[in-house]
Structures are given as structure tokens and as C-alpha cells.
Amino acid sequence: MADQNVVEDLDAEGSRLKVAVLGSGLIGLDLLAKIERSKFLDCQLVVGRDENGRGLRKAASLGYQTSAGGATSLGADGQAFDIVFDATNAMSHVEHHQHLEALGALVIDLTPSRIGHMIAPTVNGADALVHRNVSLISCGGQTAIPILHALTRVYSPSYIEVVTTAASLSVGRASRLNLDEYISTTQAAVRTFTGASDVKVMLNISPAQPPITFRVAISMIGDDFDVDVIRKHVTTVAEEVRTFATGFDIAACSVIDGKAFVAVEVKASGDLIPHYSGNLDIINSAAIYVAEQYAAGRAPAERP
């Protein structure tokens, strides 16, 4: 976590970083609630494409400045931002990223566009200090990669499988446009962070009622797995992730016949989304954590 003294200094000096949220769907609205609590961040603008859309109207009712001009409205009036969160969809970020980079802000991409430098906060979150466009991969990636990164430093599995299950009500329109990108980007990230070549990622969207809690099931095939060693590493990772995503819990951990299995459930913290929407909460919490690390990391150097 960012140094608490830096947090207090920033808050006392009124020097919170100016941020914009691009996208006013479920993810964008929950981001606003998390930004509101941050001592590092101050949301100056919420951007969408439909001025009559529910998301922009909700943001305006909460007192935020809004624009329906899309990504090109950012910086159009000379307004500068330190950080821009892109909470739209992967195809839109492909269109947005060149314009966003020209603003000079740190771009935190919450879509699975696979354009920016991939970050899992507890693994390489400090990379945001040196990369101007960072990718948060996907909700499943943010849940599985910290665990897989820790375990593959001990073991060399021949096969890794990640199966994500999310409630239908927690998967908005923009996310449904990203399903192919979700699979390919999450697979690429698992390979990058683990060094494994044989990786499979699957996604289930469940219509069950009541809605199920967001769940990611991780399987590895390999040799010499020790369940006590795995449980120790998984427990440590869970404690680290819970410093910013409090609903992150290990639901199962086992080793049977050369197959290691870990299941993670994530409950949302209850801002503007229901508890079962852990898929939204984990990636938004990661986004805020990265932004706050960025703010804390640059604050001492910029203070007179």
C-alpha cells in the first residue's frame, strides 16, 4: 500500500490528482464511489456518449461534471488530467488510446484491449510509474494472476486453466462486447506472468437466481505439488490482495493426482453495486490501488 504519511500530506495540502472517468456504465459508476473515498484522487469529469443515459444522469446527480462528447471531449477545453480511467470496452479503447496518450495523463485501461502494459497490482503495480498506458487485463486476470504468479515461482505446471463464473446481472453491455477479448487477453496475461505456454481460459455468465457470487477456479497440472505449500502461498496472496479488495476469499484449495486446484470468490464492497458483483469490484479496486500508488510514488519528487 502507499505510504500513509504521503497520503496524509497529499490530503492536507489539497493536492489530490485530477482524474477523469471515461465510461458511465456499471464499472464507471462504481469507480466514482471508490474515487470519492480516496485521499489521492479527485474526479473532475465523467465522460459518456449519451447525455440522457442513466449513467451520466446519475453522475450529474451526484455533483460531478459530465460530458457526452466521448473521448475527444477530454482536454477539448484545455482542462488537464493526471489520470484517465477508461471504463468503456476493448474496441473503444483501441480508438481512444492515441488521443488519451496525447493528453499526457496516466491511462488506466479497465478494458481487455491488451494495448497497455499489463499490471496486477500486488505483482508489478509500481510499473505504473514508468508506463503511461497500463492495462488491468480483466476481472478474471486480476483474481487469478496474483495466485498463479506466486505458485509458478515454486512449481512449473505443464498446464494452467482459469474458469471464471460471473452473475449475468453483473455483466453489462460493454463487458458483453468484450468476451473474445476477455479470453485472449487473460490467456496472454497468464502466460506472461507465469511463463506457462499451455493455458486455457473460460468464462461462464450465469443467469441463476439469486445471482451467484463472482468465482474464479484455477487448475494446474504438474509434478510434486504439496497442498500445504500451495495453501501457504495462496493464503499470503489473499492477504495482500485484501489490502485493496476486501472481499477476496479463498473458497477451496486441494491437490489430487497431480492436479492442484484453487477457487477464489470475490464479494463486492457494497458501493454502487450488489455484493455478487465481485467481477466489477476486483478490477475497480485494482484500478484505484494502481492510481494511488502512482500518486504516492510521484508526490515526494514533485513537492517543493
C-alpha positions as CSV (number, residue, x, y, z in Angstrom):
1,M,0.0,0.0,0.0
2,A,1.0,3.6,-0.4
3,D,2.9,5.2,2.5
4,Q,0.3,6.6,4.9
5,N,2.4,9.7,5.6
6,V,2.4,10.5,1.9
7,V,-1.4,10.0,1.9
8,E,-1.9,12.4,4.8
9,D,0.5,15.0,3.3
10,L,-1.4,14.9,0.0
11,D,-4.7,15.3,1.6
12,A,-3.5,18.1,3.9
13,E,-2.1,20.1,1.0
14,G,-5.2,19.7,-1.1
15,S,-3.1,18.2,-3.9
16,R,-5.1,15.2,-4.9
17,L,-4.6,14.2,-8.5
18,K,-7.2,15.3,-11.1
19,V,-8.8,12.3,-12.7
20,A,-11.4,11.6,-15.4
21,V,-13.6,8.6,-15.8
22,L,-14.3,7.6,-19.4
23,G,-17.4,5.4,-19.4
24,S,-20.6,5.7,-17.3
25,G,-21.8,2.1,-17.1
26,L,-21.7,-0.2,-14.1
27,I,-17.9,0.0,-13.8
28,G,-17.7,3.7,-14.3
29,L,-20.3,4.4,-11.6
30,D,-18.6,2.1,-9.1
31,L,-15.3,3.8,-9.8
32,L,-16.8,7.1,-8.8
33,A,-17.8,5.8,-5.4
34,K,-14.2,4.5,-4.9
35,I,-12.6,7.7,-6.1
36,E,-14.8,9.7,-3.7
37,R,-13.3,7.8,-0.7
38,S,-9.7,8.3,-1.9
39,K,-7.4,10.8,-0.3
40,F,-5.3,10.8,-3.5
41,L,-7.9,11.3,-6.3
42,D,-10.3,14.0,-7.3
43,C,-12.7,13.2,-10.1
44,Q,-13.0,16.3,-12.4
45,L,-15.1,14.8,-15.2
46,V,-17.2,11.8,-16.2
47,V,-17.5,11.1,-19.9
48,G,-20.0,9.1,-21.8
49,R,-21.8,9.3,-25.2
50,D,-25.4,9.7,-24.3
51,E,-26.4,12.7,-22.3
52,N,-29.7,11.1,-21.5
53,G,-28.1,7.8,-20.4
54,R,-28.7,6.6,-16.9
55,G,-25.0,6.6,-16.0
56,L,-24.3,10.2,-17.0
57,R,-27.5,11.4,-15.3
58,K,-26.6,9.5,-12.1
59,A,-23.1,11.1,-12.2
60,A,-24.5,14.5,-12.7
61,S,-27.0,14.0,-9.8
62,L,-24.0,13.2,-7.6
63,G,-22.5,16.5,-8.4
64,Y,-19.9,15.5,-11.0
65,Q,-19.1,17.5,-14.1
66,T,-20.2,15.4,-17.1
67,S,-19.8,15.3,-20.9
68,A,-21.5,13.3,-23.6
69,G,-18.8,14.1,-26.1
70,G,-16.9,10.8,-25.8
71,A,-13.1,10.5,-25.5
72,T,-12.4,13.5,-27.7
73,S,-14.1,15.8,-25.2
74,L,-11.2,15.1,-22.8
75,G,-8.8,18.1,-23.0
76,A,-11.0,19.9,-25.5
77,D,-11.3,22.9,-23.3
78,G,-7.7,22.9,-22.1
79,Q,-8.6,21.0,-18.9
80,A,-5.7,18.8,-17.8
81,F,-5.9,15.5,-16.0
82,D,-3.3,13.5,-14.2
83,I,-5.1,10.1,-14.6
84,V,-7.8,8.9,-17.0
85,F,-9.6,5.7,-16.3
86,D,-11.0,4.0,-19.5
87,A,-14.0,2.0,-18.4
88,T,-15.6,1.6,-21.8
89,N,-14.9,-1.6,-23.9
90,A,-11.9,-3.1,-25.7
91,M,-12.8,-1.9,-29.2
92,S,-13.4,1.6,-28.0
93,H,-10.1,1.7,-26.2
94,V,-8.4,0.9,-29.5
95,E,-9.9,4.1,-30.8
96,H,-9.3,6.1,-27.6
97,H,-5.7,5.3,-26.7
98,Q,-3.8,7.6,-29.1
99,H,-6.0,10.6,-28.1
100,L,-5.6,9.7,-24.4
101,E,-1.8,9.4,-24.6
102,A,-1.6,12.8,-26.2
103,L,-3.1,14.3,-23.0
104,G,0.0,13.3,-21.1
105,A,-2.1,11.6,-18.3
106,L,-1.6,8.2,-16.9
107,V,-4.1,6.0,-18.7
108,I,-5.5,3.1,-16.7
109,D,-7.3,0.8,-19.0
110,L,-10.0,-1.4,-17.4
111,T,-11.0,-3.0,-20.7
112,P,-9.3,-6.2,-22.1
113,S,-7.9,-4.3,-25.1
114,R,-4.3,-5.6,-24.5
115,I,-2.8,-2.3,-25.6
116,G,-1.1,-1.0,-22.4
117,H,1.5,-2.6,-20.1
118,M,-0.2,-5.4,-18.2
119,I,-0.4,-4.9,-14.4
120,A,-1.5,-6.9,-11.5
121,P,-1.1,-4.5,-8.5
122,T,0.4,-6.9,-5.9
123,V,2.8,-8.3,-8.5
124,N,4.0,-5.3,-10.5
125,G,1.8,-2.3,-9.6
126,A,4.8,0.1,-9.4
127,D,5.2,-0.3,-13.1
128,A,2.6,2.5,-13.5
129,L,5.3,4.9,-12.6
130,V,7.2,4.2,-15.8
131,H,4.4,3.3,-18.3
132,R,1.8,5.8,-19.5
133,N,-0.9,3.3,-20.6
134,V,-1.4,0.4,-18.2
135,S,-3.8,-2.5,-18.8
136,L,-5.7,-4.1,-15.9
137,I,-6.2,-7.2,-18.1
138,S,-9.6,-8.5,-16.9
139,C,-11.6,-9.3,-13.8
140,G,-10.6,-12.9,-14.0
141,G,-7.0,-11.9,-14.6
142,Q,-6.9,-9.7,-11.6
143,T,-8.2,-12.6,-9.5
144,A,-6.1,-15.4,-10.8
145,I,-2.8,-13.8,-11.7
146,P,-1.5,-12.9,-8.2
147,I,-2.1,-16.6,-7.1
148,L,-0.6,-18.1,-10.3
149,H,2.4,-15.8,-10.2
150,A,3.2,-16.9,-6.6
151,L,2.7,-20.6,-7.3
152,T,4.7,-20.7,-10.5
153,R,7.7,-19.3,-8.7
154,V,7.6,-22.6,-6.8
155,Y,6.3,-25.0,-9.4
156,S,6.4,-25.4,-13.2
157,P,3.0,-26.7,-14.3
158,S,2.6,-28.2,-17.7
159,Y,-1.0,-26.8,-18.0
160,I,-3.0,-24.0,-16.4
161,E,-6.7,-23.5,-16.6
162,V,-8.7,-20.5,-15.4
163,V,-12.5,-20.7,-15.3
164,T,-14.4,-17.5,-14.4
165,T,-18.1,-17.5,-13.5
166,A,-20.0,-14.2,-13.1
167,A,-23.6,-13.4,-12.5
168,S,-25.5,-12.3,-15.6
169,L,-26.7,-9.1,-13.8
170,S,-23.1,-8.0,-13.1
171,V,-22.1,-8.2,-16.8
172,G,-23.0,-5.0,-18.6
173,R,-23.4,-4.3,-22.3
174,A,-19.8,-3.1,-22.7
175,S,-18.4,-6.2,-21.0
176,R,-20.5,-8.5,-23.2
177,L,-18.9,-6.8,-26.3
178,N,-15.5,-7.9,-24.9
179,L,-16.0,-11.6,-24.5
180,D,-13.5,-12.7,-27.1
181,E,-11.0,-10.1,-26.0
182,Y,-11.5,-11.2,-22.4
183,I,-10.4,-14.7,-23.3
184,S,-7.4,-13.8,-25.4
185,T,-6.1,-11.0,-23.1
186,T,-6.5,-13.1,-20.0
187,Q,-4.7,-16.0,-21.6
188,A,-1.9,-13.8,-22.8
189,A,-1.5,-12.3,-19.3
190,V,-1.4,-15.7,-17.6
191,R,1.3,-16.8,-20.0
192,T,3.2,-13.5,-19.4
193,F,3.1,-13.7,-15.6
194,T,3.7,-17.4,-15.2
195,G,5.9,-18.4,-18.1
196,A,3.5,-21.3,-18.9
197,S,2.7,-22.0,-22.6
198,D,-0.3,-24.3,-22.3
199,V,-3.0,-22.1,-20.9
200,K,-6.8,-22.2,-21.3
201,V,-9.3,-19.5,-20.1
202,M,-13.0,-19.9,-20.0
203,L,-15.9,-17.6,-19.0
204,N,-19.3,-18.5,-17.8
205,I,-22.1,-16.0,-17.4
206,S,-24.7,-17.4,-15.1
207,P,-28.4,-16.4,-15.1
208,A,-29.0,-18.2,-11.8
209,Q,-31.3,-16.6,-9.2
210,P,-30.4,-15.5,-6.7
211,P,-27.3,-14.3,-8.5
212,I,-24.1,-16.2,-7.7
213,T,-21.0,-14.7,-6.2
214,F,-18.2,-14.0,-8.6
215,R,-15.9,-17.0,-8.7
216,V,-12.6,-17.9,-10.4
217,A,-11.5,-21.6,-10.4
218,I,-7.7,-22.2,-11.1
219,S,-6.3,-25.6,-12.0
220,M,-2.8,-26.6,-12.6
221,I,-1.3,-29.9,-13.8
222,G,2.2,-30.8,-12.8
223,D,4.5,-32.7,-10.5
224,D,5.3,-32.7,-6.8
225,F,2.5,-30.4,-5.7
226,D,2.3,-30.1,-2.0
227,V,-1.1,-28.9,-0.7
228,D,0.4,-27.3,2.4
229,V,2.9,-25.3,0.4
230,I,0.2,-24.2,-2.0
231,R,-2.2,-23.3,0.8
232,K,0.6,-21.2,2.5
233,H,1.3,-19.2,-0.7
234,V,-2.4,-18.8,-1.6
235,T,-3.1,-17.5,1.9
236,T,-0.3,-15.0,1.7
237,V,-1.5,-13.7,-1.7
238,A,-5.1,-13.4,-0.4
239,E,-4.0,-11.3,2.5
240,E,-2.1,-9.0,0.1
241,V,-5.0,-8.6,-2.3
242,R,-7.4,-7.9,0.5
243,T,-5.4,-4.7,1.4
244,F,-7.3,-3.2,-1.6
245,A,-10.1,-5.7,-2.4
246,T,-11.6,-6.7,0.9
247,G,-14.0,-9.3,-0.5
248,F,-11.2,-11.6,-1.9
249,D,-11.5,-15.0,-0.3
250,I,-10.1,-18.5,-0.9
251,A,-13.0,-20.9,-1.3
252,A,-11.1,-24.1,-1.9
253,C,-7.5,-25.4,-2.1
254,S,-6.6,-29.0,-2.9
255,V,-4.2,-31.4,-4.7
256,I,-5.4,-34.6,-6.2
257,D,-3.5,-36.9,-8.5
258,G,-1.1,-34.3,-9.9
259,K,-3.7,-31.6,-10.2
260,A,-3.7,-28.5,-8.0
261,F,-7.0,-26.6,-7.6
262,V,-7.7,-23.2,-6.1
263,A,-11.0,-21.5,-6.1
264,V,-11.4,-17.8,-5.3
265,E,-14.7,-15.9,-4.6
266,V,-14.8,-12.1,-4.6
267,K,-17.7,-10.2,-3.0
268,A,-18.2,-6.5,-3.8
269,S,-17.7,-3.9,-1.1
270,G,-21.2,-2.6,-1.5
271,D,-20.7,0.9,-3.0
272,L,-23.0,1.3,-6.0
273,I,-23.0,-2.4,-7.0
274,P,-24.5,-5.5,-5.3
275,H,-22.3,-7.9,-3.3
276,Y,-22.3,-10.6,-6.0
277,S,-20.6,-8.2,-8.5
278,G,-17.1,-9.1,-7.4
279,N,-16.0,-9.0,-11.0
280,L,-16.6,-5.3,-11.1
281,D,-15.2,-4.7,-7.6
282,I,-11.9,-6.5,-8.2
283,I,-10.9,-4.6,-11.3
284,N,-12.1,-1.2,-10.0
285,S,-10.3,-1.8,-6.7
286,A,-7.2,-2.7,-8.6
287,A,-7.6,0.5,-10.7
288,I,-7.8,2.7,-7.6
289,Y,-4.8,0.9,-6.0
290,V,-2.7,1.5,-9.1
291,A,-3.7,5.1,-9.3
292,E,-2.9,5.7,-5.6
293,Q,0.5,4.0,-5.9
294,Y,1.2,6.3,-8.9
295,A,0.1,9.4,-6.8
296,A,2.2,8.4,-3.8
297,G,5.2,7.5,-6.0
298,R,5.4,10.8,-7.7
299,A,4.4,13.1,-4.8
300,P,7.7,13.3,-2.9
301,A,9.6,14.3,-6.1
302,E,7.1,16.9,-7.1
303,R,6.8,18.5,-3.6
304,P,8.8,21.7,-3.3
